[in-house]
């Protein structure tokens, strides 16, 4: 007789959780059947995992969302883990209204709230409603035009410090040398946000080791296990599973520890120095207001410490965007030459000031390249929220429901998970035309470089229906529009302009080198087959061409 294995605590917990989930699913279906718009969508590939078993779901969800949109319409639903469903919005009007209601009707999912709270704390990224409005308003002066105008010099200083290191490396290599550029973009971004935002020099460009950089890099090289992937998927339904230790969660906690330690050191230093209009100075001011019970723009000590997420935002997103810019320009040598020509001819090759950087008049091709990179490669692939109440979203065009009705609005039941797929909308052929997947900076210009005629690849009317910044969702929209948008744009343009004026970039194996994504806090590019997020490029000084 075969012995019966006794159930352990973990087994009982899982069975109880599944039973409770079934109860919730039945309850949800009974409660929402009469008010949810029945939508079409792809069939489930697994009763347990839904469509999440498709490898493309986590590597290129944008392409998958676009494929489903072509088949099921501009609004559809997809089966997720353990019977959960997610409503996907590809309709511009619905997306616009969705973002307008962020932090009120649509808030972070239970999983994202628990993840953010544990890794970054209950700061701006975690907050909703009045708490979010108060924290954002307290930090806004740090990102004003006047404040950012003074910070442009910091971005150039970091870029020229990088140039000094590269010049030294290339001194004995007249034909150039292969440089792993993503590491250097990390150093530039970290030192820039440290000095500009927190009055702290990480010294990353000078080789000073940083626990934050080590934690970020280790996330990208952590092996993915079947157990870890399953646990991650189940965490979307049972957020408490995020507390089960895995190699990845341990590395995330290591990142939290490093960021908290550095943030506390910077806060202690700034408390002694006093308040100013830097990010760290405004945090001290908000903390002092809370302690004195004064003013509207106050923050608790916990909220202040949790703003270390701004360090992540300033470091991770900018370094990723700069890396993608070098990738695209290495794949398109002619476009790289056009950009270099413009930069060297503008103001005699002198560096642009903040006002010139932030307009498209002085360096239109630089502006076009930057926005085309942001369109094709948004650091965040989608925005996923859950409805806190019943809602109705208007549509730009009618859709046919699952039961055959034609409707011009979408009923969203309380508790529904809703997604705005950023990468899909930024690269959709229905929105951006047949060449949407191609790197074409000229689409952002009234005239093609060096001609008097309008470029054929202009922004189509369908893209102009997108309400986000420059018809993109890269910086989100609504109350959660990226607070540091202009900070990121000015740094991106300043650093890229210095690099392109002084160096020529190409792939050692040619422009057809394939790029894939590596997992990290945010997905990072890497050469196909490489271990970790590495982008080696052959770099040559321009004067040696």
C-alpha positions in Angstrom: 0.0 0.0 0.0 1.4 3.3 -1.1 2.1 5.6 1.9 0.1 8.9 2.0 2.3 12.0 2.3 1.2 14.2 5.2 0.4 17.7 4.3 2.8 20.4 5.5 2.0 23.9 6.6 2.9 25.2 3.1 0.5 22.6 1.5 -2.3 23.6 3.7 -1.7 27.3 3.2 -1.8 26.9 -0.6 -5.0 24.8 -0.5 -6.7 27.3 1.8 -5.6 30.1 -0.5 -6.9 28.4 -3.6 -10.2 27.7 -1.9 -10.5 31.3 -0.8 -9.6 32.4 -4.3 -12.4 30.3 -5.8 -14.8 31.9 -3.3 -13.6 35.3 -4.4 -14.0 34.5 -8.1 -17.5 33.2 -7.7 -18.4 36.3 -5.6 -16.8 38.6 -8.1 -18.7 37.1 -11.0 -22.0 37.3 -9.2 -21.4 40.9 -8.2 -20.1 42.1 -11.6 -22.0 40.2 -14.1 -24.7 42.8 -14.6 -22.4 45.9 -14.8 -19.3 44.8 -16.7 -19.2 45.2 -20.5 -18.7 41.6 -21.8 -15.5 41.8 -24.0 -13.9 39.5 -26.5 -10.3 38.3 -25.9 -7.8 35.6 -26.4 -8.5 32.1 -25.0 -6.7 30.9 -21.9 -3.7 28.8 -22.6 -3.8 27.4 -19.1 -6.5 27.1 -16.4 -3.9 28.1 -13.8 -1.7 30.6 -15.6 -4.0 32.0 -18.3 -2.0 33.8 -21.1 1.0 34.4 -18.8 2.5 31.1 -19.9 3.2 32.7 -23.3 7.0 33.5 -23.2 6.3 36.7 -25.2 4.0 38.0 -22.4 7.0 39.1 -20.3 9.6 39.7 -23.1 7.6 41.7 -25.6 4.1 42.2 -24.2 3.5 45.2 -26.5 3.7 43.1 -29.7 1.3 40.6 -28.1 -1.2 43.2 -27.1 -1.1 44.7 -30.6 -1.7 41.3 -32.1 -4.7 40.7 -29.8 -6.0 44.2 -30.6 -6.0 43.5 -34.3 -8.1 40.4 -33.6 -10.4 41.4 -30.8 -10.7 45.1 -31.0 -9.5 48.3 -29.3 -10.7 47.1 -25.9 -10.5 43.4 -24.9 -10.0 41.2 -21.9 -7.2 38.6 -21.3 -7.3 35.6 -18.9 -4.6 35.9 -16.2 -3.5 33.8 -13.3 -6.0 31.5 -11.5 -9.0 32.8 -13.5 -8.4 36.5 -13.0 -9.0 38.8 -16.0 -7.4 42.0 -17.1 -9.1 44.6 -19.3 -6.7 46.0 -21.9 -7.3 49.5 -23.3 -6.0 50.4 -26.8 -8.6 53.1 -27.4 -7.1 56.6 -27.1 -10.1 58.2 -25.5 -10.5 55.4 -23.0 -6.8 55.6 -22.1 -7.0 59.4 -21.6 -9.9 59.0 -19.2 -8.2 56.1 -17.4 -5.1 58.3 -16.7 -7.2 61.3 -15.6 -8.8 59.1 -12.9 -5.5 57.6 -11.6 -5.0 57.8 -7.8 -8.8 58.2 -7.3 -10.8 55.6 -9.3 -7.8 53.6 -10.5 -5.1 52.7 -8.1 -2.2 50.3 -7.8 -2.9 46.6 -7.6 -2.5 44.8 -4.3 0.6 43.2 -5.6 2.2 46.4 -6.8 1.4 48.2 -3.6 3.0 45.4 -1.5 6.0 45.3 -3.8 6.6 49.0 -3.8 6.0 49.3 0.0 8.5 46.5 0.7 11.2 47.6 -1.7 10.9 51.4 -1.8 8.7 52.3 1.1 5.4 54.3 1.2 6.6 57.3 -0.8 5.4 59.1 -4.0 5.3 55.9 -6.1 3.2 54.1 -3.5 0.8 56.9 -2.5 -2.7 57.4 -3.8 -5.3 60.2 -3.6 -4.7 63.0 -1.2 -1.4 61.5 0.1 0.0 61.4 -3.5 -1.2 65.0 -4.2 0.5 66.3 -1.1 3.8 64.5 -1.6 3.9 65.5 -5.3 3.2 69.1 -4.5 5.9 69.2 -1.9 8.5 68.0 -4.5 7.3 70.0 -7.5 9.7 73.0 -6.9 12.7 70.7 -7.4 11.6 70.1 -11.0 10.6 73.6 -11.9 12.2 75.2 -15.0 14.2 77.6 -12.8 15.6 74.7 -10.7 16.4 72.5 -13.7 18.1 75.4 -15.6 20.7 75.4 -12.8 21.3 71.7 -13.1 22.2 71.5 -16.7 25.9 72.1 -15.8 25.8 69.0 -13.6 24.7 66.9 -16.6 27.4 68.3 -18.8 30.0 67.8 -16.0 29.1 64.1 -15.8 29.3 63.7 -19.6 32.7 65.4 -19.8 34.0 63.3 -16.9 33.0 60.2 -19.0 34.7 61.7 -22.0 38.0 62.1 -20.0 37.9 58.4 -19.2 37.1 57.3 -22.7 39.8 59.5 -24.2 42.4 58.0 -21.9 41.2 54.5 -22.9 41.3 55.3 -26.7 44.6 57.2 -26.6 46.5 54.2 -27.9 43.7 52.8 -30.1 43.5 55.0 -33.3 40.9 52.6 -34.8 38.8 52.7 -31.6 38.2 50.2 -28.9 35.3 48.1 -27.7 33.6 49.6 -24.7 30.7 48.2 -22.7 28.6 51.3 -22.9 25.7 50.4 -20.6 27.9 50.3 -17.5 29.1 53.8 -18.3 25.6 55.1 -18.9 24.8 53.7 -15.4 27.7 55.7 -14.0 26.7 58.9 -15.7 23.0 58.6 -14.6 23.9 57.7 -11.0 26.4 60.5 -10.5 24.0 63.0 -12.2 21.0 62.2 -10.1 23.1 62.0 -7.0 24.6 65.5 -7.4 21.6 67.2 -9.0 18.9 65.7 -6.9 20.5 64.8 -3.6 23.7 66.9 -3.3 25.7 63.6 -3.1 28.5 62.6 -5.4 28.5 58.8 -5.8 31.9 58.9 -7.6 30.7 56.1 -9.8 32.5 57.6 -12.9 35.7 57.6 -10.9 35.4 53.9 -10.1 34.1 54.3 -6.6 32.1 51.2 -5.7 28.4 51.6 -5.1 26.2 49.2 -3.2 23.3 50.5 -5.2 24.9 49.8 -8.6 26.0 46.4 -7.4 22.4 45.6 -6.3 21.0 46.8 -9.6 23.5 44.8 -11.6 23.0 41.6 -9.6 19.3 41.7 -10.4 20.1 41.5 -14.1 22.2 38.4 -13.7 20.1 36.5 -11.1 19.1 33.2 -12.7 15.4 32.6 -13.3 14.0 29.4 -11.8 10.7 27.6 -12.5 9.9 28.0 -8.8 10.7 31.7 -8.8 8.6 32.3 -11.9 5.6 30.4 -10.5 5.9 32.2 -7.2 6.1 35.5 -9.0 2.9 34.8 -11.0 1.0 33.6 -7.9 2.0 36.8 -6.1 -0.3 38.8 -8.4 -3.2 36.9 -6.7 -1.7 36.3 -3.3 0.6 39.3 -2.7 1.8 37.8 0.6 3.8 35.3 -1.4 6.1 38.1 -2.2 7.5 37.6 1.3 8.6 34.0 0.4 12.4 34.2 0.0 13.8 33.6 -3.4 17.1 34.7 -4.9 15.4 37.5 -6.8 13.4 38.8 -3.7 16.6 38.6 -1.6 18.4 40.8 -4.2 15.5 43.2 -4.2 15.7 43.5 -0.4 19.5 44.0 -0.8 18.6 46.9 -3.1 16.2 48.3 -0.6 18.8 48.1 2.1 21.4 49.9 0.0 19.1 52.6 -1.1 17.8 53.2 2.4 21.3 53.4 3.8 22.4 55.9 1.2 19.2 57.9 1.5 19.5 58.2 5.3 23.2 59.3 4.9 22.1 62.0 2.5 19.2 63.1 4.7 21.5 63.4 7.7 24.0 65.4 5.8 21.3 67.7 4.4 19.7 68.2 7.8 22.9 69.7 9.0 23.3 71.9 5.8 19.7 73.2 5.9 16.9 73.5 3.3 17.2 74.4 -0.4 15.3 73.7 -3.6 17.0 70.4 -4.4 15.0 67.2 -4.0 16.7 66.5 -0.7 16.3 70.1 0.5 12.6 70.0 -0.2 12.3 66.7 1.6 13.9 68.2 4.7 11.6 71.2 4.5 8.5 68.9 4.3 9.7 66.9 7.2 10.3 70.0 9.3 6.8 71.2 8.5 5.4 67.9 9.7 7.3 68.0 13.0 6.1 71.6 13.6 2.6 70.9 12.5 2.8 73.7 10.0 1.7 74.1 6.4 0.1 71.8 3.9 3.2 70.4 2.2 4.4 68.2 5.0 5.7 64.6 5.0 6.3 62.1 7.8 9.8 60.8 8.4 8.7 57.5 6.8 7.4 59.3 3.6 10.6 61.3 3.4 12.8 58.2 3.6 10.6 56.4 1.0 11.5 59.1 -1.6 14.6 57.1 -2.3 12.5 55.8 -5.2 13.4 59.1 -7.0 16.9 57.9 -7.0 15.8 54.8 -8.8 13.7 56.8 -11.3 16.6 59.2 -12.1 19.2 56.4 -12.4 17.5 53.5 -14.0 15.3 55.1 -16.6 17.9 57.6 -17.9 20.7 55.0 -18.2 18.3 52.7 -20.1 17.2 55.5 -22.5 20.8 56.6 -23.2 21.8 53.0 -23.9 18.9 52.5 -26.3 19.9 55.7 -28.1 23.5 54.4 -28.7 22.0 51.1 -29.9 19.7 52.7 -32.4 22.3 55.1 -33.7 24.9 52.3 -34.0 22.3 50.4 -36.1 21.7 53.5 -38.3 25.1 55.1 -39.1 23.6 57.6 -41.5 21.3 58.9 -38.9 24.2 59.0 -36.4 26.1 61.2 -39.0 23.1 63.5 -39.4 22.9 64.1 -35.7 26.6 64.7 -35.3 26.5 67.1 -38.2 23.7 69.1 -36.6 25.4 69.2 -33.2 28.7 70.3 -34.6 27.1 73.1 -36.7 24.8 74.4 -34.0 26.5 77.3 -32.1 29.8 76.3 -33.5 29.7 72.9 -31.7 29.3 74.6 -28.3 27.1 72.9 -25.7 23.5 74.1 -25.7 22.0 75.7 -22.6 18.9 74.4 -20.9 16.5 76.6 -22.9 17.9 75.4 -26.2 17.9 71.8 -25.0 14.3 71.9 -24.1 13.1 73.3 -27.5 13.1 71.6 -30.9 14.1 74.8 -32.7 17.9 74.9 -32.1 18.7 71.2 -32.5 15.6 69.6 -34.2 17.3 66.3 -35.1 18.6 65.8 -31.5 15.0 66.4 -30.3 13.7 64.0 -32.9 16.2 61.3 -32.0 15.5 61.6 -28.3 11.7 61.3 -28.7 12.0 58.5 -31.2 14.0 56.5 -28.7 11.4 57.3 -26.0 8.7 56.1 -28.3 10.3 52.8 -29.3 11.8 52.0 -25.9 9.7 53.2 -23.0 11.4 52.0 -19.8 8.0 50.9 -18.4 6.0 48.6 -20.7 2.5 49.2 -19.2 0.4 50.8 -16.5 -1.8 48.4 -14.6 -4.4 49.5 -12.1 -7.5 48.2 -10.3 -10.8 50.0 -10.2 -11.9 51.1 -6.7 -15.5 51.8 -7.8 -17.7 51.2 -10.8 -16.8 53.4 -13.7 -17.6 54.1 -17.3 -14.9 55.0 -19.9 -15.9 56.7 -23.2 -14.5 55.3 -26.4 -13.1 57.0 -29.6 -14.9 54.5 -31.8 -17.6 51.8 -31.3 -16.6 48.3 -30.3 -18.5 45.1 -30.7 -19.0 43.3 -27.4 -18.8 39.6 -26.8 -22.6 39.3 -27.0 -22.7 41.1 -30.4 -23.7 44.6 -29.2 -22.1 47.8 -30.5 -21.2 50.2 -27.8 -19.5 53.6 -27.5 -18.5 53.3 -23.8 -17.0 50.7 -21.5 -18.5 49.7 -18.1 -15.8 48.9 -15.6 -16.8 47.0 -12.5 -15.3 47.7 -9.1 -12.3 45.4 -8.6 -11.5 45.1 -12.4 -7.8 45.1 -13.3 -7.2 47.6 -16.2 -4.1 48.0 -18.3 -2.8 50.8 -20.5 -0.1 49.0 -22.6 2.5 51.8 -23.1 4.9 50.0 -25.4 2.0 48.7 -27.5 0.5 52.2 -28.0 3.9 53.8 -28.7 4.7 51.2 -31.4 1.3 50.3 -32.7 0.9 50.3 -36.5 -2.7 51.3 -36.1 -1.6 54.4 -34.2 1.8 55.3 -35.8 1.5 53.8 -39.3 3.1 50.9 -41.2 6.6 51.9 -40.2 5.8 52.2 -36.5 8.4 49.6 -35.5 11.3 51.4 -37.3 13.7 54.0 -35.9 12.7 57.1 -37.9 13.5 60.3 -36.0 12.3 62.3 -39.1 8.7 61.6 -38.1 9.1 64.2 -35.4 10.3 66.9 -37.8 8.4 69.3 -40.1 11.1 68.8 -42.7 13.7 66.1 -43.3 17.2 67.1 -42.4 19.0 68.9 -45.3 15.9 69.3 -47.4 13.2 71.9 -48.0 10.4 69.4 -48.2 8.2 67.8 -45.5 9.2 64.3 -44.5 6.6 61.7 -45.5 6.8 60.0 -42.1 5.0 62.7 -40.1 3.0 62.0 -37.0 -0.3 60.6 -38.2 -3.7 61.9 -37.0 -4.3 58.6 -35.1 -1.2 59.2 -33.0 -2.3 62.8 -32.2 -5.4 61.3 -30.4 -3.0 60.2 -27.7 -3.2 62.8 -24.9 0.2 62.1 -23.3 3.3 64.3 -23.7 4.1 64.6 -27.4 1.5 61.9 -28.1 3.5 59.3 -26.1 2.6 57.4 -23.0 6.3 57.0 -22.0 6.0 59.6 -19.2 2.4 58.4 -18.3 -0.4 60.9 -18.1 -2.8 62.5 -15.7 -2.0 63.0 -11.9 0.8 60.5 -12.2 2.6 62.1 -15.1 6.3 61.7 -14.5 7.4 64.5 -12.2 11.0 64.4 -13.4 10.1 64.5 -17.2 12.0 67.7 -18.0 14.9 66.6 -15.7 15.2 63.3 -17.7 14.9 65.1 -21.1 17.5 67.7 -20.4 19.9 65.1 -19.0 19.3 62.7 -21.9 19.9 65.5 -24.5 23.0 67.0 -22.8 24.8 63.6 -22.3 23.9 62.3 -25.8 25.0 65.5 -27.5 28.4 65.3 -25.9 28.9 61.7 -26.8 27.8 62.0 -30.4 29.9 65.1 -31.0 33.0 63.4 -29.8 32.6 59.7 -30.7 31.4 57.4 -33.4 29.6 54.2 -32.3 29.2 50.9 -34.1 28.5 47.3 -33.2 31.7 45.1 -33.4 29.7 42.5 -35.3 27.9 44.9 -37.5 24.5 46.8 -37.4 22.5 43.6 -37.6 23.5 42.6 -34.1 20.4 41.3 -32.3 19.3 42.9 -29.1 17.0 41.3 -26.4 15.8 42.3 -23.0 17.4 41.3 -19.6 15.3 41.2 -16.4 16.1 43.8 -13.8 14.1 46.4 -11.8 13.2 47.5 -15.3 14.0 45.6 -18.5 17.4 46.5 -19.9 18.8 45.8 -23.4 21.5 43.3 -24.0 23.2 41.6 -26.9 21.4 38.4 -27.7 23.0 35.5 -25.8 25.1 37.6 -23.6 25.2 37.0 -19.8 23.7 40.1 -18.1 22.7 43.5 -19.6 25.9 44.2 -21.7 26.1 46.4 -24.8 29.7 46.4 -26.1 30.2 48.9 -28.9 33.2 49.9 -30.9 33.9 53.5 -30.0 36.2 55.9 -32.1 37.0 59.5 -31.5 35.5 61.7 -34.2 38.7 63.6 -35.0 40.4 60.3 -35.9 37.9 59.4 -38.5 
